[in-house]
Amino acid sequence: MAVDLLSVAAALSLALWLGLAGFRGGFWRADQVLPADTPAPSVWPTVVAVVPARNEASTIAAAVRSLLKQRYEGELRIVVVDDELVVAIVPVSCQLSMKRVASALGAKRATMCEPAAAERSSGYIVGGISPIGQRKRLRTVIDETAELFDTVYVSGGRRGMDVGLAPNDLIAVLGAVVAPITA
């Protein structure tokens, strides 16, 4: 029975793709242009271009310049969305200030990411996310109070496991910025 359902699903999928490819006018092709004698619309719609800018500082300026060079008679709005993930380290007895994190990193604002996004990015589970050894190196900001201690403790990558380091070593290993980031 399962093989028959699988065959039906595969045949249906093939039929849909063939229908799209053969009978929908090649909508996916990039070489489609309007004829030169096509009249301009009386009212041009507003177009909003949303440009995701996650960790793409080296290319974002070129992308925005390219959009601005487009000839468009209507209103064109460009929104650049920077959804960069960062690491913030604060004492367990304090509360993180998003406004101060944004200021320390030169951003307009900061928000807490979803736990699932933190887990995907770091490779650790919530409650055990270590700033050290993440899948991808992220910009890090450490609260200035860390420098008042001989040893600071951060998650060791598992719930209940901590690693003690000299603050200067932690800052150096992470390439972290030190700033007041508590509320």
C-alpha contacts under 8 A as a table, 3 or more apart, distances in Angstrom:
res1	aa1	res2	aa2	distance
1	M	4	D	5.22
1	M	5	L	6.44
2	A	5	L	5.19
2	A	6	L	6.14
3	V	6	L	5.01
3	V	7	S	6.08
4	D	7	S	5.07
4	D	8	V	6.20
5	L	8	V	5.05
5	L	9	A	6.11
6	L	9	A	5.08
6	L	10	A	6.12
7	S	10	A	5.11
7	S	11	A	6.09
8	V	11	A	5.13
8	V	12	L	6.07
9	A	12	L	5.14
9	A	13	S	6.13
10	A	13	S	5.11
10	A	14	L	6.16
11	A	14	L	5.09
11	A	15	A	6.10
12	L	15	A	5.08
12	L	16	L	6.21
13	S	16	L	5.19
13	S	17	W	6.30
14	L	17	W	5.19
14	L	18	L	6.10
15	A	18	L	5.14
15	A	19	G	6.04
16	L	19	G	5.04
16	L	20	L	6.21
17	W	20	L	5.10
17	W	21	A	6.05
18	L	21	A	5.06
18	L	22	G	5.81
18	L	23	F	7.99
19	G	22	G	5.30
19	G	23	F	5.45
19	G	24	R	7.17
20	L	23	F	5.72
20	L	24	R	5.27
21	A	24	R	6.41
21	A	25	G	7.76
21	A	26	G	6.56
22	G	25	G	7.23
22	G	26	G	7.63
23	F	26	G	7.88
24	R	27	F	6.55
26	G	29	R	5.76
29	R	32	Q	6.43
34	L	38	T	6.57
35	P	38	T	5.58
41	P	44	W	6.04
43	V	74	G	7.69
44	W	73	E	6.61
44	W	74	G	4.71
44	W	75	E	7.67
45	P	74	G	5.92
45	P	75	E	7.13
46	T	74	G	5.80
46	T	75	E	4.78
46	T	76	L	6.01
46	T	77	R	7.66
47	V	74	G	7.47
47	V	75	E	6.29
47	V	76	L	4.99
47	V	77	R	6.25
48	V	76	L	5.93
48	V	77	R	4.69
48	V	78	I	5.83
48	V	79	V	7.24
49	A	76	L	7.50
49	A	77	R	6.18
49	A	78	I	4.86
49	A	79	V	6.16
50	V	78	I	6.06
50	V	79	V	4.82
50	V	80	V	6.00
50	V	81	V	7.07
51	V	78	I	7.31
51	V	79	V	6.07
51	V	80	V	4.78
51	V	81	V	6.08
52	P	80	V	6.02
52	P	81	V	4.93
52	P	82	D	6.30
52	P	83	D	7.53
53	A	56	E	5.43
53	A	57	A	7.12
53	A	60	I	6.57
53	A	80	V	6.43
53	A	81	V	5.66
53	A	82	D	4.82
53	A	83	D	6.87
53	A	84	E	7.80
54	R	57	A	7.99
54	R	81	V	7.74
54	R	82	D	5.49
54	R	83	D	5.42
54	R	84	E	5.09
55	N	82	D	7.89
55	N	84	E	6.12
56	E	59	T	5.68
56	E	60	I	5.97
57	A	60	I	5.40
57	A	61	A	7.46
58	S	61	A	7.26
59	T	62	A	5.48
59	T	63	A	6.39
60	I	63	A	5.05
60	I	64	V	6.25
61	A	64	V	5.27
61	A	65	R	6.11
62	A	65	R	5.05
62	A	66	S	6.08
63	A	66	S	5.14
63	A	67	L	6.41
64	V	67	L	5.08
64	V	68	L	6.24
64	V	78	I	7.71
65	R	68	L	5.06
65	R	69	K	6.29
66	S	69	K	5.25
66	S	70	Q	6.83
67	L	70	Q	5.50
72	Y	75	E	7.63
72	Y	76	L	7.47
85	L	113	C	7.64
85	L	138	L	6.78
85	L	139	R	7.76
86	V	138	L	5.39
86	V	139	R	5.09
86	V	140	T	5.74
86	V	141	V	7.87
87	V	131	P	6.74
87	V	138	L	6.49
87	V	139	R	6.28
87	V	140	T	4.55
87	V	141	V	6.33
88	A	101	V	7.44
88	A	140	T	5.78
88	A	141	V	4.97
88	A	142	I	5.86
88	A	143	D	7.78
89	I	140	T	7.72
89	I	141	V	6.38
89	I	142	I	4.69
89	I	143	D	6.17
90	V	94	C	6.64
90	V	95	Q	7.46
90	V	96	L	6.64
90	V	142	I	6.34
90	V	143	D	5.29
90	V	146	A	7.92
90	V	181	I	7.37
90	V	182	T	6.85
91	P	94	C	5.45
91	P	143	D	7.64
91	P	145	T	7.91
91	P	146	A	7.69
92	V	95	Q	7.75
94	C	182	T	6.25
94	C	183	A	7.28
95	Q	182	T	5.51
95	Q	183	A	5.52
96	L	101	V	8.00
96	L	181	I	6.11
96	L	182	T	4.62
96	L	183	A	5.69
97	S	100	R	5.30
97	S	101	V	6.32
97	S	181	I	5.51
97	S	182	T	5.02
97	S	183	A	4.65
98	M	101	V	5.03
98	M	102	A	6.18
98	M	109	R	7.18
98	M	110	A	5.31
98	M	111	T	6.25
98	M	112	M	7.81
98	M	181	I	7.56
99	K	102	A	5.24
99	K	103	S	6.28
99	K	109	R	6.22
99	K	110	A	6.52
100	R	103	S	4.94
100	R	104	A	6.04
100	R	180	P	6.87
100	R	181	I	4.90
100	R	182	T	7.29
100	R	183	A	7.98
101	V	104	A	5.10
101	V	105	L	6.26
101	V	110	A	6.73
101	V	141	V	7.34
101	V	181	I	5.48
102	A	105	L	5.29
102	A	106	G	5.95
102	A	107	A	4.71
102	A	108	K	6.05
102	A	109	R	5.01
102	A	110	A	5.17
103	S	106	G	5.10
103	S	107	A	5.99
103	S	108	K	7.19
103	S	109	R	7.67
104	A	107	A	7.79
104	A	141	V	7.42
104	A	177	V	7.59
104	A	179	A	6.14
104	A	180	P	7.86
104	A	181	I	7.62
105	L	141	V	7.66
105	L	177	V	7.99
107	A	110	A	7.21
113	C	117	A	6.51
113	C	118	A	6.75
114	E	117	A	5.33
114	E	118	A	6.56
115	P	118	A	5.10
115	P	119	E	6.25
115	P	126	V	6.53
116	A	119	E	5.07
116	A	120	R	6.16
117	A	120	R	5.12
117	A	121	S	6.07
118	A	121	S	5.24
118	A	122	S	5.95
118	A	126	V	7.52
119	E	122	S	5.33
119	E	123	G	5.45
119	E	124	Y	5.32
119	E	125	I	5.34
119	E	126	V	6.43
119	E	129	I	7.54
120	R	123	G	5.60
120	R	124	Y	7.67
121	S	134	Q	7.44
121	S	135	R	6.45
121	S	136	K	6.89
122	S	129	I	6.91
122	S	130	S	7.88
122	S	134	Q	4.55
122	S	135	R	5.28
122	S	136	K	6.86
123	G	129	I	7.93
123	G	134	Q	6.21
123	G	135	R	5.93
124	Y	128	G	6.25
124	Y	129	I	5.02
124	Y	130	S	7.21
124	Y	134	Q	7.66
124	Y	157	G	6.09
124	Y	158	R	7.36
125	I	128	G	5.52
125	I	129	I	5.87
125	I	157	G	7.85
125	I	158	R	7.37
126	V	129	I	5.72
127	G	158	R	7.35
127	G	159	R	5.39
128	G	155	S	5.71
128	G	156	G	6.83
128	G	157	G	4.84
128	G	158	R	4.25
128	G	159	R	4.33
128	G	160	G	7.27
128	G	161	M	7.50
129	I	155	S	6.17
129	I	156	G	7.53
129	I	157	G	5.36
129	I	158	R	7.08
130	S	133	G	7.14
130	S	134	Q	7.12
130	S	154	V	6.58
130	S	155	S	4.65
130	S	156	G	5.46
130	S	157	G	4.80
130	S	158	R	7.93
131	P	134	Q	6.56
131	P	154	V	7.39
131	P	155	S	7.34
131	P	174	L	7.63
132	I	156	G	7.81
132	I	173	V	7.97
132	I	174	L	7.10
133	G	137	R	7.92
134	Q	137	R	6.28
139	R	174	L	7.96
139	R	175	G	7.64
139	R	176	A	6.81
140	T	174	L	6.72
140	T	175	G	7.14
140	T	176	A	4.75
140	T	177	V	6.28
141	V	176	A	5.25
141	V	177	V	4.61
141	V	178	V	5.69
141	V	179	A	6.84
142	I	146	A	7.16
142	I	171	I	7.62
142	I	176	A	6.53
142	I	177	V	6.18
142	I	178	V	4.92
142	I	179	A	6.35
142	I	180	P	7.99
142	I	181	I	7.51
143	D	146	A	6.02
143	D	178	V	5.82
143	D	179	A	5.29
143	D	180	P	5.16
143	D	181	I	5.31
143	D	182	T	6.83
144	E	147	E	6.03
144	E	148	L	7.96
144	E	178	V	5.35
144	E	179	A	4.95
144	E	180	P	5.20
144	E	181	I	7.58
145	T	148	L	5.46
145	T	149	F	7.71
145	T	180	P	7.65
146	A	149	F	5.92
146	A	152	V	6.59
146	A	167	P	6.03
147	E	150	D	7.65
147	E	167	P	5.75
147	E	168	N	7.40
149	F	152	V	6.61
149	F	166	A	7.87
149	F	167	P	7.21
150	D	166	A	5.70
150	D	167	P	6.92
151	T	164	G	5.93
151	T	165	L	5.25
151	T	166	A	4.57
151	T	167	P	6.23
152	V	164	G	5.46
152	V	165	L	5.51
152	V	166	A	6.19
152	V	167	P	6.04
153	Y	162	D	5.94
153	Y	163	V	5.33
153	Y	164	G	4.35
153	Y	165	L	6.42
154	V	162	D	5.45
154	V	163	V	5.49
154	V	164	G	6.67
155	S	158	R	6.94
155	S	159	R	7.54
155	S	160	G	7.77
155	S	161	M	6.06
155	S	162	D	4.49
155	S	163	V	6.15
156	G	159	R	7.94
156	G	161	M	5.10
156	G	162	D	4.56
156	G	163	V	5.22
157	G	161	M	6.88
157	G	162	D	7.83
158	R	161	M	5.41
165	L	169	D	6.48
165	L	170	L	6.19
166	A	169	D	5.27
166	A	170	L	6.38
167	P	170	L	5.11
167	P	171	I	6.12
168	N	171	I	5.07
168	N	172	A	6.07
169	D	172	A	5.07
169	D	173	V	5.99
170	L	173	V	5.22
170	L	174	L	6.15
170	L	176	A	7.95
171	I	174	L	5.41
171	I	175	G	5.67
171	I	176	A	4.94
171	I	177	V	7.35
171	I	178	V	7.77
172	A	175	G	5.02
172	A	176	A	6.77
173	V	176	A	7.84
